[in-house]
Amino acid sequence: MRTSRSRASRAPEARDGTAAGPGRAPEVLVLLCSVAAALTTVAQPVVLGRTLDLLLRDGDAAPWLALSAALLVGELLLDSLTALFTGRCNATWTAHVRARALTGLLDAVPDRARPFSPGDVGTRLTLNATDAGGAPAARAALAASLVTPLGALVALALVDPWVAACVCAGLPALALVLRTFARDTGASVAAYQRTQSRIASALLEALDGTATIGAAGTGKRERARILAPLAELAVQGRHMWALHGRALARSGVLVPLLTLVATGVAGLRLAAGDLSVGELLAAGRYAQLTAGVGGAASLLGAIVRGRAARDRTRELERLPALAHGTERLPPAGTGELELRAVRVVRDGREVLRADHLRVPGGSTIAVVGRGGAGKSVLAAVAGRLIDPDEGQVLLDGVRLDRLTREALRTEVAFAFERPVLGGGTIADAVASGARRASPDEVERAACAAGADGFVRRLPHGYDTPLAGAPLSGGEHQRLGLARAFAQAGRLLVLDDATSSLDTATEHEVNLALGHSVRPGTRLVIAHRPSVAARADLVIWLEAGGVRALGTHHELWHTADYRAVFGPAEATATAEATATAEGAAPVDGTATAEGMTTAEGTAPVDGTATAEGMTTAEGTAPVDGTAPVDGAAPTAGVGPARLPEPRPRPEEARQ
């Protein structure tokens, strides 16, 4: 499969402008302000010590007092700027991480993104992105926090080397505390984030199925299922806090101890006359600042959390995406589709095999088969939502993987069982796509999809916001069809896109495909015999392979083919066909005298026709009936009646 190895390889061509990232400027501003504040903190003790000595000696301490005040005010201003730039840095990097991860998810090959549940994705794009976005500022703050103890240690060595030596003796113990904390926190944070993701996934699944849960009365069980990981989350949370508290406690013991020892040594030096009172004050303060390296535990914890969170967002960012070529389709093409030696393998199992499959341009092709036969995989390969593991797919003689993104998406359109319409208005939803459809095109497409009527009954018609439109499942699906019709190019793939429509509406949509939508090739996933009957050709899939390619009339004589649509219907139709050669009555439908159907027109399922009705040559059969050219059913078959309801097998979606 031609996919990019990582998101980084295609980062420069990101369309949202986030590929280059915010750079190091926000982090550098935080670092500069933090370092400046740290240097100001380091300078204060020696200035205060000098001021105290001058005051005790009745010297001119005014300049030093002014300098002390300036350092204090400067520290406050620099701390304020550090907080401001830290907030901006966190917001900028969080937005960048979130955008990169979302872009990676949306650009990914659908099969590769499917293992990530909605709840898991939501956790990665919210909590994890926030933690990852805070890591750069935390790194800058950590670097600046080391300036203070190092600068204080240097200043302390200048004031009195003996006091500095005492402080240095305790620094390895503080470093060991930080190293242990960073090592143990990493694994704990990763486990905590995974458990958060599990809870979010279970919650979203329950929200999506609230009607089912309410009808089944399983609310308590679902609540218990969602909250079950909370006990594990609590244990992990307590462990994280225990690690953090342990590090702070150890440093909290070491810091006062080092400060006490340093102050004691400085006092002895003062008694010996080797230090002044001001130098004693400075030495005590510098000893405290040097031992303050233990306070870096909080920043170190933020960096560890950010690193673990960034690994999770990168999994979305680095999902493999389809690579596009530089070629375009020939201008006079009709939409001829060809699959050559195509193989698609999932988890070591071959889910699609098409050695040489050619679909004539401008024709309507129905794809039929039992659940798991590979229908949706064939649709995805034909429209290049995925690339085959082996073989080639060509449209008008050009390999799909060699087309530019623009050429591919403007000439290949999809309609799905559950279309995602996005936000905005009804008109925006229908017009959106590889190209922006005009208002006239939007209305024509809505009419073809049978959506214009209910759209005009909405409060603001096509300008009604989607969020405020009370749409049924069938209406939602018709808007998805309208969008596909507005974007229709040489190839239009309908992947179970009419499953929520009633039979009459589906019939109208199929008729509109022939005269109200841009001409081209139509590839239709079919579950009803009437849909297959109206197609020019039928691709019959079985266990991932193409078992047969022919017309519905030709394939209907095969019992296995009839069984695809349901055993009851296949048996009834087979008996009817065997009883009267050439007679093709619609299941449960009586014909009436004197009425003739138009050539090539398929009556709607369940329509009762009049006695003596004569079918025209080439008429497409309904629900699996086998017509004979020019044959007229026997007059007076019986009174007109609706067909008996037939169970429809559940199709497992690919």
N, C-alpha and C positions, 0 to 999 in steps of 0.2 A: 504494500500500500504506500502510495506517495504521500507521505506526511512529513512535516518539519520535525526535526528531532527535539527541539525545545522552543519555548516561546521567545527565548532570547534571540534566536536566529532571525525572527521576523519582527523583532521589536522596532527597528528603525522605520518600518512602513506602517506602523499602527495609525489608524485613521482618527483616533480620538485625541491625538496629541500627547498621550501619556507615556509613550514608549521611552522617551529620553529621561523621564522622571524629573523631579524637582532639583536634582543635582545636589551638590554639597553645600550650597549657599545657606539654606536654613540651619543646617547642622553647624556650619562654621560660625554663623552669628551667635548661636548658643554657646559655642566653645569660646569665642573671643570674649563675650560678656562674662562668662563663668570664670575664665582665667583672669580677666581684669579684676573681678570681684575677689578672687582668691589672692591675687597679689596685694590688693588693698588690705585684705585681712592679715596677710603676712607682715605688711609694713606697720600696722597699727601698734603691735606690742613694743617695738623698738622706739617708735616715736613717743608713745605714752611713757615708756621708761625714761627716755631722755627728758621729757617734760617734767616728770616727777623729780629727777635729780636736780634740775635747774631750780625748781620751786623750793626744794629742801636747802639749796645753797644760796637762795636769794639771787639767783641769776636772772637774766632776761629770758623768760619762758614764753613771752607773747607769740613769737613766730611759731614756736613748736605747738602751742595751744591751737593756733589757727590751722596749722597743718593737721593736727589730730581731728579737729572739727571737719576739715575738708575730706579727710579720709573716711570719716564716719558717714558723712552725707554721700560721698562717692560710692561707698559700699551699698547704701540703701538704693541709690539710683541704678547701680549696676545689677543689683538683685531684681529690681523691678523690670529692667530691660531683659534680663535672663528669663524671667517668668513669661514676659510677652513673647519673646522669640521662641521659647519652648512650646507655648501653645500653638503658634503659627507653624512651627516645624512639625508638631504632632499632627495637626490638621492636614497639612500639605502631604506628608508622607502616608497618612492613613488613606486619603483620597487616591493617591497614586497606587498604593498597594491594592485597594479595592477595585480601582478601574482596571488594573492589569489582570487581576484574577477574573473579573467579570468578562473582560474581553477574551481571555483565554477560554473561558467556559462557553461563550457564545460562538466563538470561531471553531470550536473543537468538532471533530468527527462525532456525530451523535452517539455511536456505539461506545466510544471511549468516555463520554461524559455520563452515560447512563448509570454506572455504579455509584455515583454521588447522589444521595437522596436530597430532596429539597431542604430538609432540616439541616443536613450536614453542610450543604452549600450556604444556607443562611447563616450558620454559625461561623463559617470561614470568612464570609463577607462582612460580618458585623464585629463580633467579639474578637476573633483572631486578627482581622485587619486592623482593629484599633490597637491591640497589643503590639502588632508588628510595626504600626506607624509610630509608636512611642519609642521604639528602640534607638533610632538615630539620635534623638535628643538626649536619651539616657546615656548613650555612649559618650556624647560630648560632655555631659555633666560629670560622668565618671572620670573622664580624662582630666577635667578641671579640678575635680575633687582630689586628685592625686597631686595637683600642683601645691595645694595648701600644706599637706604634711611634708612633702619634699622641700618646699620653700622654707617651712618652719624649721625643718631639721638642719638645713644649711645655715639659717640665721642663728639657730641655737648653737651650732658649732662655732660660729663667729663670736657669740657672746661668751660661751664657756664650753670647751671641748669635753670636759669631764661629764657635764650634765648630758651633753649630746650622746656620749658613749653609753650612758645608762639607758637612755631612750632606745637607742639602736639595739640594745640587747633584747628588748621585748618585741620588736617589730616582726621577727620571724613567726612568733606565735600568732600574731594578728593575721599575717599572710596565710597561715595554715587554716585559720578559721574561715577566711574568705574562700579559699580553694575548696574546702570541704562543702561549704554551702553551695557554691556554684555547681559542683559535681552532682550532689544529691538532688538539687532543685530541678535540674533539667528533666530527668525521667519523671518526676512527680508532676511537673507542669504539663508535659505531653499527655500523661494519663488523664489528668483533670480535663484538658481540652477535648479529648476523645469522648469522655463521658458526657460533657456538655452537649456535644454533637448528637449523641444517641438520644438524649432527652428531647432535644429540639426536633429530631426526625420523628420520634414517636408522637410528639404533640401535633406536628403538622399532618401526619397521617390521620390522627383522630379528628382534627378540624375538617379535613377533606371528606371524612365519612360520617359527619355528625348525623345526617339523616338515617343512615344505616344503623348507627349505634343507638339512636333514639328508638327506631322501629324494633330493634332486636332487644332493647332493654339491657344492654351490656355496658351501661355507663360506668358502674362500679369497677367492672373488670378492666375497662379501658383506662380508667383513672389509675388503677393499681399498676397496669402495664407501663404507663407513662412515668409514674413516679418511682417505679422499682429501682432505677439506677441512682436515686437520690441518696440511698444509704452508702453506696459505693462512692458517690461524689463527696459526701460528708467526710468519709474516711480519708479520701485523697486531700480534701481541703484542710482537714485537721493536720495531716502530715505536712503539708506545705507550710502552714502557720507554725508548726512545731519546729521545722527546719529554720524558718526565719527567726522565730523567737530564740532558738538555741544559739544562732549566730549572734544575735543582738545581745543575748545574755553573756556570752563568752567575751565579746568585745566590751560589753558594759563592765565586766570585772577587770579586764586587762587595762582598759583606758584609765580608770581611776588609780589602779595600782602603779602604772607607769608614771602618771602625773605625781602621785605621792612620792615615789622614789626620786623622781627628778627634782621635786621641790625640796625634799630632804637633803639631797646632795648640794643643791644650790644654797640652802640655808647654811650648811657647813662651810661652803666656800665664802658666803657672806661673813660668817663669824671669823674666818681666817683672814678677812680683808681682801680677798681676791675678787669680790663682786660688790657692786654698789646696790643700793636699795632698788633703783630703777632697773638695773640689770637682773636683779632677783625677780622682779615683777615680769620682765620680758622673758626670762628663762622659764618661769612657771607657765606662762601663756603659750610659749612655743612648744613646751613639752606636751601640753594638752592638745594643741593643734596637730602635732606629729602623731600622737596616738589616735587621733580622730580618723585614721585610715579605716578603722573598723566600721565607721558610719557609712562606708561605701556599700554595705550589704544590701541596702534597699535599692540602690541604683543597679547593682549587680543582678538582683532578682528581677528587676524590670527588663534588663537586657536578656536574661535567660528566657523569660516569658515571651519576649518579642521574637527571639530566635526560633523558638518552638512554633509560635504562631506563624512566622514567615514561612517556615517549611510547609505548613498546611496550606497557606494561600498559594504557594508556588506550585503545589500539586494541580491546582486549577489553571494557573498561568501557563504551565508547561504541558497541558493536554495537547496531543498531536492534532494539528489542523491540516486541512487539505492544501496542498501546494498547487498553484495555478500556473498555466503556461502563458504564451504570448500570441497564440493563433486565434483567428476568428472564423466563423462559419461562412460558407459560400453564400452569396446574396440570393441565389435562386433555389436554395434547398427547400424541400418539402417536409422535412422532419423524419427522414428515414433513420430508424434506430437499428443498431446491429450489436450483438453481444458475441464475442469470439473467445472461445475457450475460457469462459469466466468461471472462477471458483471463489467462494466466500467461505471461510472457515471460522468458527467460533468455539473456543474451548476444546479444540482438537476435533470438532465435528463439522463435517461439510454441510452447510445450511443452504447453499445454492450452487447449482451446477448447470451451466448453459454452454454447450460446446459450440454451436453455431445457430444463433437465433436472429432472424432478420424480420423487422417489422416495416412494412411498406409505409412510405411517407403519406400523411393525410388520412390514415386509416384509424379506426377505433378498435383497440385491442382490449379484450377482457382477460384478466388473470384470475383463474379459479384454482381451488385446491382446498383440502382440509386444513384445519388448524395446524400450524407448524410446518406447512409445506414450503414456505419460503416466499410468500406473496409480497409481504412488505419489504423483505430483503431485496427482491427483484426490483420493486419500485424505487428503493433507495439507490440501488446501483444504476438503474436506468437514468435517474435524474442527478446522479453524482452527489448524493448526500454522503455516501461512502464510496471508497474505491475497492474494487475486488482484490483479493489476495493474489489472484492470478488472472491473466487474460486482459482483454481490452473492450471498452464500450465506445462505440462511434455514433455520432449524430451527423447525418449528411456527409459521411466519409471522414469526419475529423474526430480524432480521439478526444473524449471529454476532458481528460487530464491535461491536455495541451491547450485548452481554451483559457482565455483570460477570465477573471472572476466576473467582469461585467458581461462578457459575451455569454457565459454560462447561465447566469441568473436572469438575464433579460430574455433568453430563448427557452429556458426550462422553468416551468412553474409547477407548484405543488398545491394540492388541497388535502387536508388531513381530517381524520375523524374528530379530533379535538383541536381546532385551530386556536392559536394564541393571537388575539386581536390587538393586544397592547392597550395604550391609553388614548386620550383624545376623543374625538367625536366618531360617529358612525362613518361619516365621509372619510375621515382620516384613516380609519381602520381598513376601509376598502381600497383607498388610494395608495396606501403604503406598499413598498416593494422595491425591486431593483430600480424601477423608474416611477416617478410620481404620475399617477393617472389623473386626467382632467376631470372636472365635475360631470361633463357629459359621459365620459367613459365610466365613471363610477355609477351613474344612474343606469346606463345600459347593462353593465355587469350585474347590478342588483336585480334588474328585471329578468335577466337570463337565469339568475339563481333563485328566482321566486322570492326575493327579499324586498322588492320595492313596495309592495302593498303594506306589510307590517311596519316598514321603516317610516312611511308617510303618516302612519297613524300615531307615531311617537310624538311627544310634546313639541319637539323642535325639528322633526323630520330627520334629515341627514346631518343636521347640526346638533343632534342630541348627544350629550356625553355618554360614552359607553358605561361609565360607572353608574349613571342614573337610568339606564335602559333595562327594563325588566324582560330579559330575553330568555326564551325557553331553549332547550337543548337543540331542537331543530332549527330555530331562528339563528342561534349562534353558529350552527354549522352552515347555514345558508349564507351568512356574511363571510365566512371563510371561503366558501365557493365563489362568492362575488369577487373577493379579492384575487383569487386565482384566475378568474375569468378576465378581470381587468389587466392582469399581468401576463395573460396567456401568450406564449411564443410558439415556436415550432413543435415543442413537446409539452403536453399538459398531463401531469400525473395525478390521478385521483385515488389516494390511498384510503379506501373505505370512507370517502368523504360524504356519502349520502346515507350512512347507516341510521341516522336519526330522522330521516325524512319519511313521510308517509308515501305509499306507493304512487298516488296520483302526482304529488309534488316531484318525486323522483323521475317519473315519466316526463313531466314538463321540463325538468332540468336537462334530461338526456336529449329531448327534442331541441332545446335551446342550444345545446352544444353544436348541433349541426348547422345552425343558421345565424345565431346571435353572438357567437364567440369567434375570435380570429381563427381562420382555418389552420389546421395542423394535426399532428399525431396525438391521439389520446390513449393513455394507458390507464385502465380502470381496474381496480381491485373489486371483483364481483362476488357477492354472496347470494344474489338472487338470480334464478334462471332468466328472468325477464331482461336483466341487464346484459347477461351473456348473449341472449338471443338478439339483442339490438346491435351487438358488436360485429365488426367485419370479420374478425378472427378471434379465437380463444386460445390462450396459452394455458394448458392444463399442467399444473405442478403437482408433483407427488414426492414426498420425502426429500425436498430440495432440488429435484431434477425435473427437467421438462419431459413429461410423459408423452404429450402430444400437442400438435399445433394444427388447428383446423377451425371450421365453422361450428357453431353451436349445433346446427342441424346434423352435421356429420358425426360429432362426438356424442350426441344424445343416444345413438344406437348402442353405445357401450354402457353396460350396467354399472361399472365402476364410476363412470363419469356422472351418471344420474345419481348415484349414491352420494356424491359430493354435496348435493343440494338437499339431502334428506331421504331416508329409505322409504318413507310413506309416499312421498311425491313421486319418487322414481318408480315404485311398484304400480301406482295408479296410472301413471302415464304409459308405462310399458304395456299394461293390460289393454288400455285404450287403443294403443297403436296396433297391437296384435289382433284386436277384434275387427277393426275396419281398416283395411289397407288404404292408405291415402287420406283417411279421415283424421283430422287433428283437432279434436274438441278441446277447448280450454277447460282445465280442471274445474268441475262443478259449474260450468257456464253453459247455458243453452243459447243456441243461435236463433235468429228470427228471419223470417222470409223477406226477401226483397232488399236486403241491405248489403252493401259491398264495402269492404274496408279499402282504404287507399293503398296503393302499391308501396311496399316497404315500411308501412306503419305498424307499430306494435301496439295492440290494445292494452289498456292498463289492467294490472292484476285485479281480478274480482269484478270486472265490468261484465254485465249481462247483456249479450247482444241478441238481436231479434231472430225469430225463426226463419230458416231458409237463407241465412247470411252466407254470402260467397266470398271467400278470400281471394285476393288478387295474387297474381304470380309474383313470387319474391317477397311475400309478406313475412315479416319476422314473427316467429311464434312467441307465445306468452308462456312463461313458467315452464319451459321444457317441452312444450308440445312440438311434435314433428310434422311440419306442414308438407304438403305435396303440392307442387306448382299447379295452380289452377284448380285444385280439387275443391269441391263444394261439399260441406257437411250435409248429412241427410236432413231433409226438411222435417219439421215436426218432432224434433228430438225430445222436446219437453218444454214445460213452462220456464220462463226466464227466472233464474235464481242466482243468488250470490254463492261463491265457492265456499266450501267448508274450510274453516280455519286450519292451517297446517302449522305444526311446530317447526321452528327454525333453529337449527343447531347453533350452539354457541361457538363462535370462531375465536380461537386463541390468537391474539395479536402477535405479530413478529416483533 
